[in-house]
Amino acid sequence: MNKWRVAIVLAITAVAIIVTFSGSFDSDADAPNQITISCDHGHIIDVSSGQEYSGAEFTNSITLQFKPNNGYEFVDWVVEGDAEYICVRDRITITDVNGNVRLSVQARNYSFSSSLLNTIDIPELPVPGDSITLGWSFSSSNLDTTKDPWVGSPSVPLIVEDRVYIHAGNYLYCLDSSSGKILHSVSSPVVSNTFYYYISYGNGVIFDTIGHKAYDLELNFLFNIPSNLRSAVYYDGYFYGCVNSTSGYQLYRATADPDNGLVDGVKVNQFKNTTSYNIWAQYGQFSSFYIKNGWIFFLEGQTLTGQRSLTAVNIETEEHDTLDLNSVIGGMYWDDGWLTEYNDYFYVTAYAAGLFGGVSQELHDKHSCIAWAKFDFENGLFETVHCKDIRSPSGSTFQGIASQFVVYKGHGYVNVRALGTDTLGGSDDTGTCLISFDIGIGGEPFEKYACPSSMSHGGLVLNTAHENEGKLYLYLIPYNPERSVYIFTDSFDGSEWKLNSTRYRFETDPIHNQYCSQAIRAGPNGELIFYQDSGWIDCYVPQSKFKGTILVVDDDCATSVSGYGSDIADVMGGLYPQATASDGTISLGGKNYYIYALNEITLSWEQLQNLNVTQYTGQTYDRGNIITHYRYLLLLKDGSVKHFYDHLSDDAGWYYYYDDEYKKCVLYDSESLDDADGQYLMYLSSKPTVNEVIKRNISVNRESTDSLNIQSEPDVQINIRDKTVASVTDEGGTLKITGLKESSTAIVISVGDKRYEISVTVLPKVTVVGDTTVIESHTETVSVDGITIVTDSNTERAGSIQTVNETIVKRNSNGDVIEIVEVTETTDENGDVDEYGNPVKVTERTEIVKDGENNVVTDISVREERLVRTETNGSITVIVVSSQLDNSTTQNTITTEKTTTYGSYSMSEHKVEIYSGNSNEPIPVSSDYVVTDRSGKSTISVEDENATITLSDGSSPNIAFILEMLVQSQKAIAIKSNEMIDGAALEAISDAGAVLSLSTGVSVLEMNSDTIKNLVGKGDVSLTVSDTVGNLSPKQQSAAGDAKMFSIVLRCGDVEQHDFGTFTMSIACDIEIQDGKELKVWRIDDFGKKAYASNVTYSNGIVSFDGDHLSIYAIGYESGSSEDGSDGGSGGEGSNILLFGGIGAVAVLVLLGGVMILRRRH
């Protein structure tokens, strides 16, 4: 039983646990035996009184219970101090206390998939005034939107703490909420497609009602669930739901203990009553199950009869009571069957006009309304039903879609659609509004305030986290593709809650802008996660919550710092505003750095040419499509070694000093990188001792001061190599380093037996005033030929616009001016937009070069337009059009570059044209087509209509996308791999019509796409060659003659392959040509019979032949008749295939004479 499963058992078991805990902590309590309470996201009650318990002196045994806020669930009790207690799930009975005891609760955040949590408590969610950024997107590569319903659509997401669970295609995925990367996945085939899919959850257990299995939070299998279970919720140690029956749905109950209640491995239904109910269900969604005081509540309805009713079932006695709602909302729409409870009153909204088609004749006199009734828990009966039309404070009525009625502490909210001029539904929502209510006597809602809104088909979500600040926030996604998430504010003015008359809009990315029938699911770190009708799940995060980490590597030293922004480029600009990017490098402090970013899907560092594209995409072998942001950037100084992939178990690696010891940072592991945030790292061959030399790199702005904490010792010695660059003072163990001149210097500091070697780089002066950042740079360098170069630049950034003015003056050894360069450049990140609303970055630049006599030598004007666009398949396209006009000659050079990236691959088409004077006819200069793998796991060469992919990593990257792009470009594709290739890549290779060459040593096996297709789904493919073939029978030895023998084995997984289609084998060997004789290759079966290979050739030391079966082969010249057991074969005539399908376990090549020098046939 693994640790997650143990945790689940401990959380749900009903067996009492008696614990004695001793410890100590500080306390201000005066009582000798005192219980203090620390509780977040919920409250603790005294079970005997039912009142909230906030701590008191312990006098007698007491039983307490944790009541979580909506969206949180109990995990464990935490007791600090000396006490005896008994735990039963969310209850604790304390029987003895000695001294001070602190009691707290570990609670877990979640957001349901199968129903909407409309009241949540998450302080990190964005609020008005914030901005959001698209963190990641996810879909299945099996998505097919041409079917009705769609195939492969993702489910509504389930969120548990920092993990997101999604069913898409035929898999159930567990994703990291920060990056979207897949942490775990399991197969979960869809038997029948529907419009929407949902995942059931409770108490750390995931019910996959699609794949009929239950899992823990790491998707470890727990038990099977009935195949007819449609939905389930957790309550007090049990799961409750509904199963299909011949006449409707029956209720289901099962213990949450993974090891109990199983019959043949399946969680059986513990309910005895077989009553069938018409539980409301449509498009895959089921009416929410609401459980209170031991009763399950749900809505019943039928489309044909118009039935509308509300039912309560006692979970112990299985008795039920049904309230007929036909008298008030019979036949009306009620969307997903939203049900709300407040103070024992149950509310349901209904409306007359559907999403499409307008108001039917039968409902023309009906209006959008709220129905409610009280449930008498003592007698188990509903009281009289009430209903009233939804009205605005001005008295307007509605007929369109009404959201679920959200109620919190006596205040209610509903979003209701007005039809406007579009009485058939669809486009015009004029008059739609969000209305706030007060709940009066008898549960009646009274309208108070209204705010203009948009039609929603997904509901409202109320965040109460800022209630103490006098703010309640409501989140809504419009149905129409408005690229928006709206937030409404209800403010407390000292006497009442008043809904603000305006809403705030979060602008979403155009990438997946589509109709949306969902509400937000909220993550614990402020994530807004929802599904749109594009077939993608999108995760938005507050810009203040997007964290990026920058590592600057100088030789064997590195610094790690992090910041927040809209993307990694924004973080980089905030941490290093002086950095400038050009031609694939970043210049920082006079040094050039290559740019690398961590791809968290492939766990590889990819080299970038610039920071214009900060997203990347990838497709995993479990059919997941991911679009996400780079979160880790590494700047590698020119000449430094790429120490990227050292493992935690290796001695060599990056070390940093923390908490009195050296720790290791693994650069491709995000958790390890996060742990090293803010540290100085050294690359060492082994873990250092505490007293070894500590090397650090520090960057400080000119006229600014940075601090470095060292051990406070009286004998601190400081030695600065160049005191004109920086100054250093020691202030009680803290070094203050001030930048004086833009350059670099070294500082050696001795503190006791520790020695610090610090490399200091002084960067340009930075001044920030309001939203404007000004960077002033002044450098002076001398070239090897004695030329003095003085550069002065002033950069001003405000909002999306940056302006740079730069002057470069060059003087000879005599001090005479020989050249002056004047540059002015303005960049606007939002200089234009394309037809889909994507921003176009526009840069305009002028450059004038003058000689020593002030004569203009060069005068050019440049305009560059850069568009970054994410395509529907997840790939990212960058289109850059640059125009460089020579004002002296009027010659205009137009450069167009289109780069498409997916995962680690990028494909670029580059074209240069020149226009002279007023001519409209361009002179083509060059055009090329380049494909690269930034992870370095493969090399790709394209020549004319042929493309070759050489895989350097035996496990092989996911090449499906790049194969698709090459096919679209009508390229003939060849793939080369050493020894093995990941079996998951075979389907894409076969679909692309590619040829696969698998080599080991100097042997090559070549297979076409038809042959490859026969190996799909059988596992990883590997090829091995040896000169050991085992024992041969006398007949086999006779058939082989005196030839040398070799064993060639092709495996899929652990299974050897024999008959899998045609192939070509190429083997290098030195063989003496015998005039008048034909070189032959023949296969020998277990009985010594021969079958001859076809297309045997020998050229430049290479023997090649075609075959269709791996067995025992001989290559050479036959010395006698072929009648010794031959089955005829090709009779030396060279048939197209090997005619005999032997059953040999290995393929053996027998070559007559010669030294084996094997290499690929050309």
VONU-438506 format. One line per 3 residues: their letters; for each residue x, y, z of C-alpha. Coordinates in steps of 0.5 Angstrom, whole numbers. Layout:
A) X,Y,Z  ...
This chain:
MNK) 0,0,0  3,7,-2  4,13,2
WRV) -2,16,-2  -7,10,0  -5,10,7
AIV) -6,17,7  -13,16,5  -15,10,9
LAI) -13,14,15  -17,20,13  -23,16,12
TAV) -23,10,17  -28,10,23  -24,7,28
AII) -22,11,33  -14,13,34  -12,15,41
VTF) -6,19,41  -1,22,47  3,28,44
SGS) 8,31,48  12,38,45  13,45,47
FDS) 12,52,44  11,59,46  4,61,49
DAD) 2,67,52  -4,63,56  -4,64,63
APN) -9,58,65  -5,52,67  -8,47,62
QIT) -10,51,56  -13,50,49  -11,55,44
ISC) -14,54,37  -11,56,30  -16,55,24
DHG) -16,57,17  -21,56,12  -27,54,16
HII) -28,54,24  -29,49,30  -35,48,34
DVS) -36,45,40  -40,39,39  -44,39,45
SGQ) -46,46,45  -46,47,37  -43,53,38
EYS) -36,56,35  -30,54,40  -24,59,40
GAE) -20,56,45  -21,56,53  -18,53,59
FTN) -19,45,59  -23,42,65  -27,36,62
SIT) -27,32,56  -29,36,50  -31,34,43
LQF) -30,38,37  -31,38,30  -28,42,24
KPN) -33,45,19  -29,47,13  -31,53,9
NGY) -34,52,2  -28,49,-3  -24,46,3
EFV) -24,39,6  -21,36,12  -15,32,12
DWV) -12,32,19  -12,34,26  -5,38,28
VEG) -4,38,36  2,41,39  3,40,46
DAE) 2,34,51  -5,32,51  -9,25,50
YIC) -14,25,44  -19,21,40  -19,22,32
VRD) -25,20,28  -25,24,21  -27,31,23
RIT) -28,30,30  -23,30,36  -25,28,43
ITD) -19,31,48  -19,27,54  -13,30,58
VNG) -9,36,57  -2,38,61  0,45,60
NVR) -1,49,54  -4,45,47  -5,49,41
LSV) -10,45,36  -10,47,29  -13,43,22
QAR) -10,41,16  -15,43,10  -15,41,3
NYS) -17,46,-2  -21,43,-8  -26,46,-14
FSS) -31,40,-16  -32,38,-24  -38,35,-23
SLL) -42,41,-20  -40,48,-19  -38,51,-12
NTI) -41,58,-13  -38,60,-6  -31,60,-5
DIP) -26,63,0  -19,64,-4  -15,71,-3
ELP) -11,70,-9  -16,70,-14  -15,77,-18
VPG) -19,83,-16  -21,89,-20  -15,93,-22
DSI) -11,87,-23  -9,84,-30  -9,76,-32
TLG) -5,72,-37  -6,66,-40  -1,61,-36
WSF) -3,55,-40  -8,51,-44  -9,43,-45
SSS) -13,39,-50  -13,32,-53  -9,31,-59
NLD) -15,26,-61  -20,32,-61  -24,32,-67
TTK) -29,37,-68  -32,35,-74  -36,30,-70
DPW) -43,31,-67  -42,31,-61  -34,32,-61
VGS) -30,27,-60  -24,28,-55  -27,34,-52
PSV) -24,35,-45  -28,35,-38  -30,40,-34
PLI) -23,41,-30  -23,38,-22  -18,42,-18
VED) -15,39,-12  -10,44,-9  -4,45,-14
RVY) -6,39,-18  -12,40,-24  -15,33,-26
IHA) -18,33,-33  -21,27,-38  -19,28,-45
GNY) -19,23,-51  -18,17,-48  -14,19,-42
LYC) -15,22,-35  -9,27,-33  -6,30,-27
LDS) -3,37,-29  1,41,-25  -3,48,-24
SSG) 3,52,-25  6,50,-31  0,45,-34
KIL) 5,40,-35  3,32,-34  5,29,-27
HSV) 1,23,-28  -4,20,-33  -8,13,-34
SSP) -12,10,-40  -19,12,-39  -23,10,-46
VVS) -29,13,-48  -35,8,-49  -40,13,-52
NTF) -39,21,-53  -43,26,-50  -42,34,-50
YYY) -39,35,-43  -35,30,-39  -34,31,-31
ISY) -30,28,-26  -33,26,-19  -29,27,-13
GNG) -28,27,-5  -24,26,1  -17,25,-3
VIF) -21,20,-8  -22,21,-15  -28,17,-18
DTI) -27,17,-26  -34,15,-28  -32,15,-35
GHK) -26,9,-34  -30,6,-28  -24,6,-23
AYD) -23,10,-17  -16,13,-16  -12,17,-11
LEL) -9,24,-12  -3,21,-16  -8,17,-20
NFL) -6,10,-17  -11,5,-18  -15,4,-11
FNI) -22,0,-14  -27,-1,-19  -33,3,-19
PSN) -40,0,-22  -40,1,-30  -47,5,-29
LRS) -45,10,-24  -46,17,-27  -44,22,-22
AVY) -42,21,-14  -41,26,-8  -37,25,-2
YDG) -40,26,5  -38,24,12  -34,17,10
YFY) -39,15,4  -40,17,-3  -47,18,-6
GCV) -49,18,-13  -53,15,-18  -53,9,-23
NST) -57,8,-29  -63,3,-28  -68,1,-33
SGY) -73,6,-31  -69,12,-29  -63,12,-24
QLY) -63,9,-17  -59,12,-12  -52,9,-10
RAT) -48,9,-3  -41,6,-2  -36,7,3
ADP) -30,11,2  -25,6,5  -21,3,-1
DNG) -21,-4,2  -28,-5,4  -35,-6,1
LVD) -32,-9,-5  -35,-15,-9  -30,-18,-14
GVK) -26,-11,-14  -32,-7,-15  -35,-2,-10
VNQ) -42,-5,-9  -48,-1,-8  -50,-1,0
FKN) -57,2,-1  -62,-3,-1  -68,1,-4
TTS) -69,0,-11  -73,6,-12  -72,9,-19
YNI) -72,17,-20  -72,22,-26  -66,25,-24
WAQ) -65,31,-28  -59,30,-33  -57,33,-40
YGQ) -51,33,-45  -47,29,-39  -49,34,-34
FSS) -53,31,-28  -57,35,-23  -52,37,-17
FYI) -53,32,-11  -54,37,-4  -53,33,2
KNG) -55,36,9  -56,33,16  -57,26,13
WIF) -61,28,7  -59,28,0  -63,33,-5
FLE) -63,33,-12  -68,35,-18  -72,31,-22
GQT) -75,33,-29  -77,30,-36  -76,34,-42
LTG) -82,30,-46  -87,31,-40  -85,37,-37
QRS) -84,34,-30  -80,39,-25  -80,37,-18
LTA) -75,37,-12  -73,30,-8  -70,29,-1
VNI) -68,22,1  -66,20,8  -59,16,7
ETE) -60,12,13  -68,10,12  -68,11,5
EHD) -75,14,6  -76,20,1  -80,26,0
TLD) -82,29,-7  -84,37,-8  -88,38,-14
LNS) -86,44,-18  -90,44,-24  -95,49,-21
VIG) -90,54,-21  -84,52,-26  -87,46,-30
GMY) -84,45,-37  -79,51,-36  -72,51,-37
WDD) -67,50,-31  -61,49,-35  -56,44,-31
GWL) -61,43,-25  -58,48,-21  -60,47,-13
TEY) -58,52,-8  -59,51,0  -60,57,5
NDY) -62,56,12  -66,50,10  -69,53,4
FYV) -68,50,-3  -68,55,-9  -68,53,-16
TAY) -68,58,-22  -72,57,-29  -73,61,-35
AAG) -77,61,-41  -73,62,-47  -67,57,-49
LFG) -60,58,-51  -63,58,-58  -70,58,-61
GVS) -73,64,-57  -79,63,-53  -84,57,-55
QEL) -91,58,-55  -93,54,-49  -88,59,-45
HDK) -90,66,-48  -93,68,-42  -88,66,-37
HSC) -82,70,-34  -75,68,-31  -76,66,-24
IAW) -74,64,-17  -78,58,-14  -76,56,-7
AKF) -79,52,-1  -77,50,6  -75,43,8
DFE) -77,40,15  -71,36,17  -75,34,24
NGL) -81,31,20  -77,30,13  -82,34,9
FET) -82,40,4  -87,45,6  -91,50,1
VHC) -87,52,-5  -87,59,-7  -84,63,-14
KDI) -83,70,-16  -81,73,-22  -74,76,-23
RSP) -75,83,-23  -69,89,-23  -70,94,-18
SGS) -73,98,-24  -79,93,-25  -76,90,-31
TFQ) -78,82,-32  -74,77,-36  -75,71,-40
GIA) -68,69,-42  -63,64,-38  -62,65,-31
SQF) -56,63,-27  -56,59,-21  -58,63,-15
VVY) -52,64,-10  -54,66,-3  -49,68,2
KGH) -50,70,9  -57,73,7  -55,76,1
GYV) -57,73,-6  -55,74,-13  -57,72,-20
NVR) -55,73,-27  -61,74,-32  -61,75,-39
ALG) -66,80,-43  -67,78,-50  -66,85,-53
TDT) -68,86,-60  -66,78,-61  -72,75,-59
LGG) -70,68,-62  -64,68,-58  -56,68,-59
SDD) -53,75,-60  -57,81,-57  -57,81,-50
TGT) -58,88,-49  -62,89,-42  -58,83,-39
CLI) -56,84,-32  -54,81,-25  -58,83,-19
SFD) -57,83,-12  -62,81,-7  -64,81,1
IGI) -67,74,4  -73,76,8  -78,72,12
GGE) -80,66,9  -74,65,5  -77,70,0
PFE) -71,74,-4  -72,82,-5  -69,85,-11
KYA) -64,91,-8  -59,93,-14  -57,91,-21
CPS) -51,92,-25  -51,91,-33  -48,84,-35
SMS) -47,79,-41  -51,73,-42  -48,67,-38
HGG) -49,59,-39  -44,57,-34  -46,61,-27
LVL) -44,65,-22  -38,64,-17  -38,68,-11
NTA) -31,69,-7  -32,71,0  -24,72,2
HEN) -25,79,2  -31,80,6  -27,83,12
EGK) -25,88,8  -32,90,6  -32,87,-1
LYL) -35,81,-4  -33,79,-11  -37,75,-17
YLI) -34,72,-23  -38,71,-29  -36,68,-36
PYN) -40,70,-42  -43,65,-47  -41,69,-53
PER) -34,70,-55  -32,77,-52  -25,75,-50
SVY) -27,77,-42  -28,74,-35  -32,79,-32
IFT) -32,81,-24  -37,84,-20  -36,88,-13
DSF) -41,88,-8  -39,93,-3  -41,94,5
DGS) -42,102,6  -42,101,13  -50,100,13
EWK) -51,95,8  -48,91,2  -49,95,-5
LNS) -48,92,-11  -43,96,-16  -46,99,-22
TRY) -41,97,-26  -37,91,-28  -29,90,-29
RFE) -27,86,-35  -21,81,-35  -19,81,-42
TDP) -17,74,-44  -12,71,-50  -15,71,-57
IHN) -12,64,-57  -18,60,-56  -24,65,-56
QYC) -30,61,-57  -37,60,-54  -37,58,-47
SQA) -42,54,-43  -38,54,-36  -36,58,-30
IRA) -29,59,-27  -26,53,-23  -21,57,-18
GPN) -14,54,-16  -11,56,-9  -6,60,-12
GEL) -11,65,-16  -12,61,-22  -18,62,-26
IFY) -19,55,-30  -25,53,-35  -26,50,-41
QDS) -29,53,-48  -32,50,-54  -25,51,-57
GWI) -24,44,-54  -18,47,-50  -18,48,-42
DCY) -15,55,-41  -11,57,-34  -11,64,-33
VPQ) -7,67,-27  -6,74,-24  0,77,-27
SKF) 2,79,-20  3,71,-19  6,69,-25
KGT) 13,67,-22  19,67,-27  26,65,-25
ILV) 33,68,-28  39,64,-28  46,68,-30
VDD) 51,63,-31  59,66,-31  63,60,-32
DCA) 63,56,-26  59,61,-22  51,63,-23
TSV) 46,67,-19  39,65,-19  33,71,-18
SGY) 26,71,-19  21,76,-20  13,77,-23
GSD) 10,79,-29  6,77,-35  11,72,-38
IAD) 19,71,-37  21,76,-42  17,81,-37
VMG) 20,78,-31  27,79,-35  26,86,-36
GLY) 24,87,-29  30,84,-26  35,86,-31
PQA) 32,92,-35  39,94,-37  40,87,-41
TAS) 39,88,-49  38,82,-54  41,82,-61
DGT) 43,76,-66  41,70,-61  45,73,-55
ISL) 43,78,-49  48,83,-47  49,84,-40
GGK) 55,88,-36  59,88,-43  58,80,-43
NYY) 54,76,-48  50,71,-46  46,65,-50
IYA) 39,65,-48  36,58,-46  29,56,-43
LNE) 27,50,-39  22,46,-43  18,43,-37
ITL) 15,38,-42  21,35,-45  26,37,-39
SWE) 31,40,-43  34,47,-44  32,50,-51
QLQ) 36,55,-54  32,61,-56  34,67,-61
NLN) 30,72,-57  25,73,-52  19,75,-57
VTQ) 16,68,-56  15,66,-49  11,60,-50
YTG) 12,53,-52  8,47,-54  8,40,-54
QTY) 5,34,-55  6,28,-50  6,21,-52
DRG) -1,20,-48  -4,24,-53  -4,31,-49
NII) -3,38,-52  0,43,-48  1,50,-49
THY) 5,53,-43  10,59,-41  17,58,-40
RYL) 18,59,-33  26,59,-32  31,62,-36
LLL) 38,61,-36  43,66,-39  50,62,-41
KDG) 56,67,-42  59,66,-48  65,60,-47
SVK) 62,57,-41  60,50,-41  53,47,-41
HFY) 52,44,-34  45,43,-35  43,35,-34
DHL) 47,33,-28  43,28,-24  42,29,-16
SDD) 46,22,-15  52,25,-19  58,28,-15
AGW) 59,34,-20  54,39,-20  51,46,-18
YYY) 52,47,-10  49,53,-6  50,54,1
YDD) 44,54,5  42,53,13  49,51,15
EYK) 50,46,9  51,46,2  45,43,-2
KCV) 45,41,-10  41,44,-15  39,40,-21
LYD) 38,45,-27  32,41,-30  28,40,-24
SES) 23,45,-23  23,44,-15  30,44,-14
LDD) 30,50,-18  25,53,-14  29,51,-8
ADG) 35,55,-10  32,61,-11  36,67,-9
QYL) 42,63,-8  49,64,-11  51,57,-14
MYL) 58,54,-16  59,48,-21  64,43,-17
SSK) 66,36,-18  64,34,-12  60,37,-6
PTV) 64,42,-2  66,42,5  63,48,9
NEV) 70,52,9  72,51,2  72,58,-2
IKR) 65,61,-4  65,64,-11  59,69,-12
NIS) 57,73,-18  54,80,-16  51,85,-21
VNR) 49,92,-19  47,98,-22  51,104,-23
EST) 50,109,-17  46,103,-13  48,99,-7
DSL) 47,92,-6  48,88,0  51,81,1
NIQ) 51,77,8  57,74,11  59,71,17
SEP) 60,77,22  67,76,24  72,81,27
DVQ) 78,80,22  74,81,16  79,83,10
INI) 77,86,4  81,87,-3  78,90,-9
RDK) 82,89,-16  79,96,-19  77,101,-14
TVA) 74,105,-20  69,100,-21  66,99,-15
SVT) 67,100,-7  65,96,-1  64,97,6
DEG) 63,92,12  57,94,16  57,88,22
GTL) 57,82,17  53,85,11  57,88,5
KIT) 55,94,2  57,94,-5  56,100,-9
GLK) 57,101,-17  61,106,-19  63,105,-27
ESS) 60,100,-32  65,95,-32  67,89,-28
TAI) 72,87,-22  74,82,-17  73,82,-10
VIS) 77,78,-5  74,77,2  77,73,8
VGD) 72,72,14  76,67,19  77,61,15
KRY) 72,62,10  74,66,3  69,69,-2
EIS) 71,71,-9  66,75,-12  66,78,-19
VTV) 62,84,-19  59,87,-26  57,94,-25
LPK) 50,95,-30  47,102,-33  44,107,-28
VTV) 37,105,-27  31,110,-25  24,109,-24
VGD) 19,114,-23  12,112,-23  11,107,-29
TTV) 17,110,-33  24,107,-33  30,111,-35
IES) 36,107,-36  43,111,-37  49,108,-40
HTE) 56,110,-41  61,106,-43  69,107,-45
TVS) 73,101,-48  79,100,-52  79,95,-58
VDG) 86,91,-59  88,96,-65  88,102,-60
ITI) 81,105,-62  77,108,-56  70,107,-57
VTD) 65,111,-52  58,109,-52  52,113,-49
SNT) 45,111,-49  39,113,-46  33,108,-46
ERA) 26,110,-43  20,105,-42  13,107,-41
GSI) 7,102,-41  8,98,-48  13,104,-51
QTV) 20,104,-51  25,109,-54  32,109,-55
NET) 37,114,-56  44,112,-57  51,115,-59
IVK) 57,112,-61  64,116,-62  70,112,-64
RNS) 77,115,-63  84,113,-66  90,113,-61
NGD) 91,120,-63  84,122,-60  82,124,-67
VIE) 74,122,-68  74,117,-74  67,115,-73
IVE) 60,117,-70  54,113,-70  47,116,-68
VTE) 41,111,-67  34,112,-65  29,107,-64
TTD) 22,106,-62  18,100,-60  11,99,-59
ENG) 9,92,-56  2,94,-59  3,98,-65
DVD) -2,94,-69  -7,88,-69  -8,83,-74
EYG) -15,81,-76  -16,76,-70  -14,81,-65
NPV) -7,79,-64  -2,85,-62  3,87,-67
KVT) 10,89,-64  12,95,-69  19,97,-68
ERT) 22,104,-72  29,105,-72  34,110,-76
EIV) 41,110,-76  46,115,-79  54,114,-79
KDG) 58,120,-80  66,120,-81  71,124,-78
ENN) 69,130,-82  62,130,-80  60,127,-87
VVT) 54,122,-87  56,115,-89  50,111,-88
DIS) 43,113,-87  38,108,-86  31,107,-84
VRE) 28,100,-81  21,98,-80  20,92,-77
ERL) 13,88,-75  13,82,-71  6,78,-70
VRT) 6,72,-65  0,68,-66  -2,61,-63
ETN) -6,56,-68  -11,52,-66  -7,46,-66
GSI) -3,49,-61  3,51,-65  6,58,-65
TVI) 7,62,-71  12,68,-71  12,72,-77
VVS) 17,78,-78  17,83,-84  23,88,-84
SQL) 24,93,-89  30,97,-89  31,103,-93
DNS) 37,106,-95  36,113,-96  42,115,-100
TTQ) 40,110,-106  33,109,-104  34,101,-104
NTI) 29,98,-100  31,91,-97  24,87,-95
TTE) 26,81,-91  20,76,-89  21,70,-84
KTT) 16,66,-81  17,61,-76  13,56,-73
TYG) 14,52,-67  12,46,-63  15,43,-57
SYS) 22,43,-58  22,44,-66  22,50,-70
MSE) 21,51,-78  23,57,-81  22,60,-88
HKV) 26,66,-90  26,70,-96  30,76,-98
EIY) 27,81,-103  30,88,-106  26,94,-109
SGN) 30,99,-112  28,106,-113  20,106,-115
SNE) 20,99,-118  15,95,-116  18,88,-118
PIP) 23,85,-113  29,82,-114  29,76,-110
VSS) 36,75,-106  35,68,-102  30,64,-100
DYV) 31,58,-95  27,53,-91  30,51,-84
VTD) 28,46,-79  31,45,-72  31,42,-65
RSG) 32,46,-60  33,41,-55  39,38,-58
KST) 36,31,-58  35,31,-66  38,34,-72
ISV) 34,36,-78  37,37,-85  32,39,-91
EDE) 35,39,-98  30,41,-104  24,36,-103
NAT) 28,31,-98  28,32,-90  32,27,-86
ITL) 31,27,-78  37,24,-74  35,22,-67
SDG) 41,23,-62  37,21,-56  35,13,-56
SSP) 29,15,-53  27,20,-58  23,26,-57
NIA) 16,27,-59  16,28,-67  9,28,-69
FIL) 8,35,-70  15,36,-74  13,30,-78
EML) 6,33,-80  9,40,-82  14,36,-86
VQS) 8,32,-90  5,39,-91  11,42,-94
QKA) 11,36,-99  18,33,-96  20,26,-97
IAI) 22,24,-90  27,19,-87  29,18,-80
KSN) 35,15,-77  36,13,-70  41,9,-66
EMI) 40,2,-63  33,4,-61  27,8,-62
DGA) 21,10,-57  15,6,-59  10,11,-58
ALE) 13,15,-64  12,9,-69  5,11,-71
AIS) 7,18,-73  13,16,-77  8,11,-80
DAG) 3,16,-82  8,21,-85  10,16,-90
AVL) 17,16,-87  23,11,-88  26,9,-81
SLS) 33,7,-81  35,3,-74  42,2,-73
TGV) 47,-1,-68  54,0,-69  55,-1,-76
SVL) 49,-5,-78  43,-1,-81  36,-4,-82
EMN) 31,0,-86  24,0,-86  18,3,-90
SDT) 12,6,-87  8,0,-88  13,-5,-84
IKN) 13,1,-79  5,0,-78  6,-7,-76
LVG) 10,-5,-70  6,0,-68  3,-1,-61
KGD) 8,-7,-59  13,-3,-55  20,1,-56
VSL) 24,-2,-62  31,-4,-61  36,-7,-65
TVS) 42,-11,-63  48,-15,-67  53,-20,-64
DTV) 57,-25,-67  54,-31,-62  49,-35,-65
GNL) 48,-41,-61  48,-48,-63  46,-50,-70
SPK) 44,-56,-72  48,-61,-77  43,-59,-83
QQS) 44,-51,-81  51,-52,-81  51,-55,-87
AAG) 47,-50,-91  51,-44,-88  58,-48,-90
DAK) 64,-45,-88  61,-38,-87  62,-33,-81
MFS) 55,-32,-77  52,-26,-74  46,-25,-70
IVL) 41,-20,-71  35,-19,-66  30,-14,-67
RCG) 25,-13,-61  19,-9,-59  19,-9,-52
DVE) 22,-16,-50  19,-19,-55  23,-21,-61
QHD) 20,-20,-68  20,-24,-74  15,-23,-79
FGT) 13,-16,-79  14,-14,-87  19,-12,-92
FTM) 26,-9,-90  33,-7,-93  39,-10,-89
SIA) 46,-6,-90  52,-9,-88  59,-7,-89
CDI) 64,-12,-90  71,-13,-94  69,-19,-99
EIQ) 74,-22,-105  70,-21,-111  70,-28,-115
DGK) 69,-27,-122  63,-31,-126  60,-32,-119
ELK) 54,-29,-116  54,-26,-109  48,-29,-105
VWR) 44,-28,-99  40,-34,-96  36,-35,-90
IDD) 36,-42,-86  31,-44,-82  31,-49,-77
FGK) 31,-55,-81  37,-53,-86  32,-50,-91
KAY) 34,-44,-95  31,-38,-98  34,-33,-102
ASN) 34,-26,-101  33,-21,-107  36,-15,-109
VTY) 43,-17,-107  48,-11,-108  55,-10,-106
SNG) 59,-4,-107  64,0,-104  64,-5,-98
IVS) 57,-5,-97  52,-11,-98  45,-10,-98
FDG) 39,-14,-99  31,-14,-98  28,-19,-94
DHL) 21,-20,-90  23,-25,-84  29,-25,-79
SIY) 32,-32,-78  39,-35,-80  42,-32,-86
AIG) 49,-33,-90  52,-29,-95  57,-31,-100
YES) 58,-35,-106  56,-42,-106  61,-47,-107
GSS) 56,-53,-109  49,-54,-111  43,-51,-108
EDG) 39,-58,-108  42,-59,-100  35,-57,-97
SDG) 33,-51,-101  26,-50,-102  27,-47,-109
GSG) 27,-40,-106  29,-35,-112  34,-40,-115
GEG) 39,-35,-115  35,-31,-120  33,-26,-114
SNI) 26,-26,-112  23,-20,-109  22,-22,-102
LLF) 24,-28,-98  20,-34,-100  20,-38,-94
GGI) 17,-36,-87  22,-40,-82  21,-40,-75
GAV) 28,-38,-72  29,-34,-66  34,-30,-68
AVL) 37,-27,-75  44,-29,-77  48,-27,-82
VLL) 53,-31,-85  59,-28,-89  64,-32,-93
GGV) 71,-29,-91  73,-22,-90  73,-17,-84
MIL) 66,-14,-82  66,-6,-83  59,-5,-83
RRR) 56,2,-85  50,5,-88  48,4,-95
H) 48,10,-99
